[in-house]
């Protein structure tokens, strides 16, 4: 009876045009404005009815199904509006725009969508209100108090107060650039990973290089490992290859990572030293962790102070997996080889550069790209099977070990070119978020316990540093591949998700977004039957064989530099027992090395530290030439090398102009350096402009030196104290010197024998012979250094 009364009442409701609606209960009039809602309800019911049950549910169980998950079930909506958030999405304003384009997440695309240019535009507030006066606070009278109502001042100051975000705990100081990766050949035999899908395939990248221990404002030239992280914006999602310029690490398990970082950071009671490992807590820790010894050899070598980010190798550090379309996997190590060659700084040079230009590496990378000298690295892979790995004398899951190239050669697979500097350092270089967890189909993890911790730690760090879980929506982090999921909300959410569905499975949105099935990321199946324990495999207990391999693979000069680095670092340690403990560990690497370091510390060589693994397997490789920096001289000659030509009043003009043209034609960057900047008169009356001075640009910032001809100029330079310091540092740092004509007198004044053999990088020529000497000079500069002049004696 009540239902009939309701129907009767409904039938008396008329819409403006008198139209009626028919239902199973009969015909009745409805409001015109509800027709759309009623139709949507009916269509929604039909869409849901098209999926009466979850037909994929049976495929969630069993081993075979786990290897080949099905694609999610979907149903086709009757119209686009059916899955809309609102029926008014086609109407609106300039701000709202039209309806969402089906299947598109507009927050994911080229960075051009967020670039800003203010040409011919007035200042505004963040709300778009034009600012009439950006010079003065609103005050009560010209000399009166400032007013709280000055919302322009408050917005400006408040934003300024919050412009900094927490810096990275490690890798805080970095520099980055955009570029691309080009594959040489398809690697379908080994991997389905998108960057290697076909020959010549181009994948955009963003690469960031960094020091590890220092804070954001620290110097570039500290002795340290360097980060080498590359974000590949592939068409199957973002892949982050997050590595270092050293192929091994200090520790074997992520459990020790906080301890390592706490030990190497400034000591907490006084906050010193910054960006340095030469202090008690670091050496206390590593001397108690003999697995660190291999990494110490690399960091104490010249690898720890690279000449340039463009001149250092990169490594993925861990063992990863490559997975092909058939689900077959192999192990893999990643190697980046710089085409500029691997070159380093000398310690004395690095220390002086840090005072003259703490941004040395950042400036070098920026200026090279700005000038069109795009740095390149070749990506190589070491590929081997699990069966091969089981036969190695070391464990490939141990991040303190390398796979020697003599055991598994490196296969070149592509080339990375960095060809665009960022528009904004903060928005890109600082906000970029690299995570080892970011892999794509075709790349998978091994069971490396250090890698397992990084998979969690990097994501967790970015959540804190970048203000919440939506850091992936920051433009530099967003992928080029489509992004569709049911994640919602959180701080700083940018996407405006359409519709009412935020879960899976669903039928109200036709099952979308649906699981991709076997076309998506599928982890490599691995059958494991073992105890749940905290411990390490037996092979992890061998700590010294590869440290010895590294040391024995260095040239005599490089070995001397390693000894000098240990001497310096340990001389900064205030507790003698820590020094002795570290020396006892070095005895297990090389007794000659330990004796050299001990002698420099005024100590006796102690007994060898007891080994955790007394009887390791014999090493397959005892010397590897690839481990020396000298193995990669580079392919770029003197391109981007910085050449200093000293000038003064009366300098010989014709010879310097000819030399300048020859060097710049070869790609070098030539600077005329005087006692001051500005114009100088040459011997023939022409002007030469010095763009740098010996005071603001000491010789450590240059790769080679030219001493000019011209009697008056040479006499003036002799009388300047900066000249002798300039020349002596170039000589001490084993760089090429060319002395023209009377400029040879400057060598004598500096105490350098002008008749030094040309093999030692001291070249002499008359001004008339500059054309013939230029190619000889270029070849000498391309050698980077002439280490026969090195002051560190070889280890006996």
C-alpha positions, 0 to 999 in steps of 0.5 A: 500500500505504501509503495502504491502511494509512493508511485502515485505521488511520483506520478504527480511530479511533472517536469517542465516539458511534461515528459515522463519516464517508464520503469518496471513499476509503471510510467511516471514523470521525472525532473528533466535535470535527473535524466542524465543521472538516471541514464548514468545509473542504468549504464553503470549497472550494465557495465558492472553486470558485464563482469558478474564475477572475477574470472581471473581469480583462479589464475592467482594460484599455482606456480605456473600462473605465477610465472605467467600472470593474466592480463586484468579483466576489463569491460568496455564502458558505454560512454566516456562519461560513465567513468567520470568523476562528474557529469559536468566535466565537459563544461567549465572554465579556462582553468578547468579545461575540458574532459580528461583525454581517455587513458592519459595522465597529463602530468607525465610528458616532456618537461616543456610543460613546466618550463617558465619564461618571464619575458615581458611579464610583470611581477606577481604574487603566487596567486597571480596578483600584480605587484606594484612595488617590490622595493618597500614594505607597506608601512604606516608613514614613511618612517612608521612601523611595518604593517602585518597586512602586507601580504606581499611581503609575508608571502615573499618572506615565507616562501624564502624561509622554506626554500630549502629541503633536507639535503641527501644524507649521502651524495648531497653535493652533485651536478647533473645533465640531460642526454640520451642513450643509444643502443648499439645492437638489440640484446633480446637474447639476454633481456627484454629491457626497453633501452636495448630493444633494437639497434639505434634505439634512443632513450632519454636520460638524466645523469647525476654525479656526486661526492658521497660524504660531504654536505651540499656546500662542500668542495668538489675535489675531496678524496671520496667515492663519486656517485654515478646515477643515470635515470633512463626515461624508457617507454616501459617506465623509469629505470634508475641505474644508481652506482659509483665511480668505484665498482665495489663498496665498503660493506657487504650487508645493508645492516652496516650502512648507517654505521658506515655513514655515521663513521665517515660523516663529521664527528658528532661532538664538534662537526669536523672534518667536512667531506673527509675520511681522514679522522678517527671515527672512519678509520676506527670503523673500517679497521674493524671491518676488514671487508672494507679493505678492497674499497679502501684501496680504490678510494686511496688510489687516484680514483678517489680524486678524479680530474673531472666527472667527464673523466671517470668510470661508472659502475652498477656495483651490484650483480643484477639480473637480465631477463628475456621474453622467455623469462630466462635470466643471467647475471650482469654487471654494469660498466660506464667507460668515459670517452674522455679517458680516466684521469685524476688529480694529484693530491697537492693539486686537489687541495689547492683547487679546493681553495681556488674553485670548490665548484671545479667539477661542477663548473667543468661539466657545465662549461663543457656542455654549454660549449657543445663538447658533449661528454660521452660514456660507453655502457658495457655489460659483464654477462655470466650465468648462475652456474658460472658464478658458482664456480668463481673463487668469490661470491658475486652477491658480495659487493666488496668484490669485482668480477675481473674482466679477464674472467668475464669480458665487458661487452659494449652495448651502447653510448650515453651522451649528455647534451643539455644542462638543466634549466634550474639546479634546484628543480632538477639536479636537487629534486631528482630522486634516484632509487635502486627499486626503479627497474623495468621489465628485463632488469631484476635484482640478485640476492645481494644483501646490500642491494636489498637494503638500498631497494628500501632505503632510497625510496624511504629517503625520498619520501622524507626529503621531498615531502611525501610519497608523491615525489614521482610527480615532480617533473624531473622524476615523472616518467615518459611512459603512461602512469595509471594506478589507484594510488591517491592523496598524500602531500603535494599530489598533482594529478586530478584523478577522474572517476570514483574508482581507486581500487582493483579489481573493480567493475564500476570503471570497467576493470580499469586500470587493469593488471598488465599480466605477463607484459608487465614486470615479472620477478625471476622465479627462484626456488629457495629452501633454507633456514631463516638466519642472520649471517653471511656465506663462507665466501664473504669471509675472504677480505684481501685477495681482491684488494691485493689484485687491485694494488698489484694491478697499478703502475708504480706511480699509482702504487706510490700515490696509494701509499701517500694517501694512506699516510696522509689519512692515517696521520690525521688519526689521533689514536695510535692504536687505530693506526696500528690496527689499520696497518696490520690489515694492510699487511694482508694486502701487501707487506711492501705497502704496509712498510711504506705507510708505516715508515711515513708514520714513524711506526714499525710494521705490525703483525698481520691482522688475523684473517676471517678466512685463512684458506680461500680458493686460489684467485683466477686472476692475480693482475688485471691491467683494466684496474689501472687508470692508465688503461683508458687514456681516452679518445678525445685528444685535448678537446676541452683541455684548459691551456694557460698562456702567460702574458705581460707587456711586450709579449711576442704577438705572432707566436701566441696568436698562431699557437692559440689558433692551432690549439683551439682548432684541436678543441682546447680552451685557451686562456691568456693569463696575466698578472691582472686581467685586461689588455696588454701591449705586445712587442709589435703594438697589437693588443692581447687581452688577459681573461684571467689572472694568476691571482684569481686563476692559479695554475691548478685550474689548467692542464698545461702552460705556455711561457711566452717569448718577448724579452720585456714580457719575460723580465716583467714576469720574472719580477712577479712572485705569482709567476714562479708559483704558477710555473712551479705548481705546473711542474710539480703536478707533472703537466706539459710546459711549452717555453717559447724563445726568451720564455725559457729563462722563466724555467731557469728562474723557477729552478727547472732545467730547460734541457729536461727530456721532452718525454718529461713534458718540458718542450722548448721552441723558438717563436718562429717554429710554433707551427711545427711545435704545435702538434708536438705540444698537443700530443704531450697535453693529450697524455694528461701528465708526465708522471716521470716527474712525479715526486712520490718515489715508487714502492720498493 
